[in-house]
Amino acid sequence: MFASNEEDTVTAVEILEQQLELEREAHEILPGKFEACSFSIGYVRQPVYACRTCASPDKDPSGMCYSCSIACHGDHDLLELFVKRDFRCDCGVQGKFNGAACKLESRLKEGEANGENNYDHNFYGRFCWCDQNYDPDTEETTMFQCVICQDWFHDNCIGQIPPQDDFDEFICRTCTAKHPFVIIPRNPHFILGLSKSSENITRIIHQDSKEKEKKRDASELEDLEKEDAKKGKLDEGAADVDVVGEAADVDVVVEAADVGVVVKVADVDVVAKTADVDLVVEGADVDEAADVDVVVGAAECRAEYAIGGGVGLFLKEGWRTGLCRCSKCAKSFADNHVEFLLQEEKTYEPEEDEDAGMSLHDGGLKQLQRMDRVQALEGLTAYNKMAEQVKSFLQTFKDSGRTVTKEDVTKFFEDKLNERNSRK
């Protein structure tokens, strides 16, 4: 903060103000304690960081916990990956971060390997479908994290987006294609973003009420279904039927207008669309020749398994309560290992640092009160002695009208260090 020309000169008051501002920023960014690594907790959902200084992300994808990002890599070039699910800290683990040791829990990690960690392209410094490198200093777009895959997507790559005040979280079109049972039509907790296949979203459907949906979006879902559905025709009288499969555990989709009729016969799901009502057909006489049982309660399934096109989901507060929990969907959640969607996820956070909001002066005084009385008195004596020496040093510049430079300050402390060493 000291300089040799008038343009770069700052006063002692300005230095103190800058120090206080740095302390405030540090409290906002690093509010928790960092004395303990999260490794011993296991694979948990937690904030994760990559380090470009210790290893090249392209060759050595690795991640560390919040505490290690400060205690072990505090002065390194870090890449914040934000929250990652089922992740265990790699700092100090063999083969990670170019062999750099962990300063917090080195013994615990000896011989360990994090075989269950999943490293997507975020760990290589790349994000979104466009697979672009992320630079926080130059990035101008807004990015949204997918609840399921946890990748981050640029707003201009997503396409049309509802106002940010209208939703809390987001599920990308890749994940809805992989897990169609998360798509819940006619539910106010979900805003649908529709597109053709993997293209950007071009239409937003606000599902505020059935009446609004009829007026604004009555045909979009049906159009997308017809456009991208698999084409197997089954002659059912005048009905136009798309057969998705032909054995047990198969979905048969019947389309004829806009009504949802769901019939579950044995292990076969039949979905018919005709007006704007969900109707369950019950009774074993649905297929007397096959002599099968009809599963009562099939209409409880509210998921849109047969939707076509691309769908991005914008999730409102409380959206988990809108997910379908019928037996079919429950099995889908379990089989696809996404049960975490059904309840609020817990995120590991380090213990809050009570001293984080204090200035260095106030924090020092608090620590002083915790010390042994003799040690505290010795510390105060040493502090007062150094303070007097600094004041005398600065007084000479005030009297002469000279500007204090970085070199002057460095030489002052070097001289003091040499004096102390000579007395030993």
N, C-alpha and C positions, 0 to 999 in steps of 0.2 A: 504494500500500500504506500510505500515511500518511493519517491521518484526524484530525478535529478534536474528536471526542467519544470518551469512554472505551470505549463498546461496540465501536467500529470500530478501536480502536487495536491495532496489531500491533508485535511487537518485531523488532529487526534479525535475530535468530536465525530467527524465523518467515519473514521475507522471504527469507533465504538458503535455507531449506528449500523454500519455494515455488518459488524459482528452480531448484533442483536437480530438483524434480519436473517442472517445465516442460521442462527439458532432457532428462529421461528420456522424457517423452511425445513430444517432438520426434524423438528418435532412433528410437522405434518407428514413428511415422507417416511420417517423412521420412528413411529410412536411406541414401538414395543422393545422389550429387553432382548438382548442378543448374546446372552451368556451361555445358552444351551442350543445345540443342534437338534433338529427334529428327527434325526436318524432313528433313535431308539423307539420312537412312536410307531414306526413302520410306514406302510404305504397309505398315505392320507391325502385328502384334498387340501392343498396349501399353495401360497404364492411361490413361484419358482423363478430362478434367474439363471442365465447362461453367462459364461465369461469368455470374452474374446482374447483376453490377455494370456490366460493359462493354456488355452488350446484353441485351435481353429474349429469353429462349429461344423465346417464342412467335413472334417475328418474325425472329429471326436464329439458327437452330440452328448452333452452332459447338462445336468441341472443341479442347482443347490437351493437350500432353504434360505429363509430371510436372515437368520442369524449368521450363517456362513457368508452370505453376501456382504456382511459388514465386518465380521471378525476376521475372516480369512481372505476376502477379496475386496476390501473396502476401497482401495486406491486403484482398482482395475477397471478395464472397459467392460461394463456389464450390460447385458441385454435382459430387460424385464419381460418375462413371458406371462405374467399375471397368474391367475389360479389354474392349477392343473390337478386333475383327479387321479387318485391312486398312485402317488409319486413319493419315492423315498430319496432323500438327499444323496447326491453323488460325490460331494466334497470329501476328499480323502479316500474314496473307494478305489481299489486297484484298477488301473486302466482308464481312469477318468481325470480330466483336467491336467493331462500331461504328468501325472504322478504327484501333483502338489498335495502336501499333507494338510489334514484338517487340524486347526488349532484348538478346536473345541472338544472333539471326540475321536482322536486318532486311534486309540487302542480298540475301541468298540468296532471300528470299521476294518481292522486288519483281517485280510483274507475274505472279506465279504464282497458280494457282487449283487447288483440290483437288477436281477433278471426279469422282474415284473414291471419295470419302468417302460413306458411307451414313449418313443421319441418321434414326433411328427416333424414336418418341415419347419415348424416354429423354432425348434432347437437349432436349426441351421440358419436362423435369422430371416426366414421367409414366411410369408403369410398369404392368406386368401387363395381363391381359385387362380388368380393371376400369378401366384408364386413369386411375388416381388419382395425384395429386401426391404426391411423396415428401418427408417431413420427418423427418430422422434424430432430431430432438429429441422427436417425438411418436409415431413409428412403434412399434407394440407387437408386430406380427406378425413371424414369421421369413420371409425371402424367399429364393428359390432362383433361380439364373441358369440359363437353358437353354443347353446346350452349342452348339446350332445357331444359333438366332436371337439369342442373348445378351441377351434381355429378362429382366427379373426378375419373379417371380410370388410373390404372398402365399400362405402355406401354406393359409389358409382358402379361397382361390380355387382352389387345386389340388385340395383335398379330402382324402381319406384318404392319409396318408403313412407309409411304414415308419419305424422308428426311425432317426434320423440316423446312428447308428453303423453301420448296415447298408449305406449307399451313400455314394459320393463325389461323383457328379455327377447331373445331371437333364436330361431332354429333354421338352419340353412336348407336350401332345396336338396342338397346332396343327402342330408340326414333324413328328410321327410320321404325321399324316394326309397331309402334303405329301410325306414321304419314308418310306413304309411299309417300305422295305427295311432300315431300321435296327431293326425289331422282330424279335427273334430268340427264338422260343418254345423252351422246353426247354433253356435255356442258363443256368447258374448265375451268369453275370456280370450278368444283367439281372433286375430285379424289375419286374413289370408292374403298372401301376395302371389298372384298367378302369373305364370309365364309359359312359354312353349319349350318343353324339354329343359335344356341347360342354358337357355337365354335369360337375360335380365327380366326382372319383374316389370310387367306393363300394366297390371290392374290390381287394385287393392279392394278387398271385400271386408267392410266393417260389418260384423255380425251383431249389431246392437239389439236388434229385435227381428222377429220373423217378418213383420210388415216392411221394415226398411230393406231387409234382404230381398223380399219379393220385388220391390220397386227398382232396386239398383242392380241386383246381381243374380236374378232368378235363373239365368241360362249359362253362366260362365262355367260352373262345375260340370254341367252336363256336356257342354261343348268340348271341354278338355278331355273328359272321359271318352267321348266318341272319337276324338282325334287321335289319341295315343293308345287306346285299349287294344288288347290282342284280338285278332279277327278270327274267331271260330264260330261259325253260325249253327244254331240249333233251331229246328223248325218246331215251334210251339204254337200252332194255330196261326193267329194273326200277330202274335207277339214277336218282337225282334230280340233274339237272345244271343249274348256273347258268352261262349263257354271258355272259362279260363283253364279248366283242367277236367279230367275225366275219371278220377277214381275217388277213393275215400280221401278225406282231408282236402277237398278242392273247393274253390270258390266258383259259383256260377252266377253271372251277372245278367239280369234281365232288365232291359231298358225300354220304357214306353211312356214317356212324358216326364212326370216329376214327383212321383209318390214313392216312399220307401216301404216296401213290403219285405220283411225278413222272415225266411222260413229256414229252420235248421232241421234237417232230416239226417239222422245218424251223424256221420262226420262230414256232411256236405252242407255248405252254406249257400243259400240261394238269395240273391238280393234283387228285388224288382222295383223299378222306379216309375211312379205314375202321377201323383198330384202334389200334395204338400204335407202328407201325413205318414207317420210310421205305423204300419199294421203288422201284427204277428198272426200268422196262421198256425193254429194249434190243432192237434188231433192226429192219430196214427193213420187215418184214412187218406192222408196226403199221397201216400204211395202204397196202396194196399198190396200190390203185387210183390213189392220188395219186402213187405212186412217189417218195416223199420219203425223206430221210435222217434217221435218229434221231440226235440229238446225245448222244453217250456222256458220262456224268458229270453229267447234269442233276440228280441227287440231291444234288450238292454244295450246291445252293442251300438255305439254311436260313432265309431271310427269310420273313416272313408278309405277302406282298403283298395277300392277299385278306381280311385281318382287317377286321371291322366295328366300329362304336362308337368311343369315344374311348380312346386308350391313352397314358398317361404312362409314361416309362421312368426308373427309378431305377438308376443305373449303379454297379456295384461296381468296386473296384480291378482294373485290367487288362481293362476291358470292351472295349477296342478289339480285343483278340485274339478276341473272340467274334463280331465282325461278319462277315457273309458276304462272301466275296471271289470268288464264282463269276463267270463271264463276264457274266451278266445283271446282277448287283448291281454289278460293277465299272463297267459302262456306266451304271447308274443314278447311282452316285456322281459320275461324270464329267459326265453330262448335267445334273445338278442342282447342280454346282459345290460339292459338299460332300466332296471328297476329303480335306479336312483332318481328317475324322473317323477316317481310317484309320491315322493315326500321331499321336504326341504333338506338340502344337503348341508352338512356341517363342514365348515372350513377351519383348519387348524390355524390359530393365530397365536403368536408369542404373547407372553404375559405383558400387560401394559406397563411401560416404564413410568413410574411415578415422578421421576426427576426429568423426564423428557421435555416438559414445558418450561423448565427453569433456565435462567441464564447461567453461564459458567460461574459467575460470582455467587449466586444463590445456591447452586448445586454444590460448590466448594464448601460453603458455610454449613450446609446440611451434612455433608460427609465429615466435616470437622467435628460436629456434635456427636457423631457415632464413634469417634476415636477414643482411645485411652487418654486420660487427662494429661499425662506427662507428654505423650506423643503430640497431642493437640497444642500444648504450650510450645513445644519445640518447633512445630510447624508454623505457628503464628510468628514466632521470633524470626525464623528464616524468611518468612514472607515479608515481614516488615523491613528486614534488612535489605532484601532485594528491591523492595519498592523504593526505599530511600536512594539506593544506588541508581535506579532507573531515573528517578526525579532529578538527581544531580547531573546525570548524563544529558538529559533533555534540556536542563537549565542552561547549559553552555551554548546550546544552539539558539535558545531564546535570546540570550544576552548578546550574541554576535549577529543575530538576524539571519543565520544560515538555515538552509532547508535540510532536514534529516533525510538521508538517503538509505536505501536498502543496505548498501555496503557499510554505512556507519553503524547500523543496528547489528549486522552480522559480526562486525569486528568487536563491538562491545561485548556480545555474549561469548565470542571466542576467547577474548581476554579474561573474562570471568571464569570460564572453564579451565583455562590454563592456570589461573591463580589457585583454583581449588585443587587441581592435580598436583601442583608444586608443593602443596601443604601436606600431601599424603606421605 
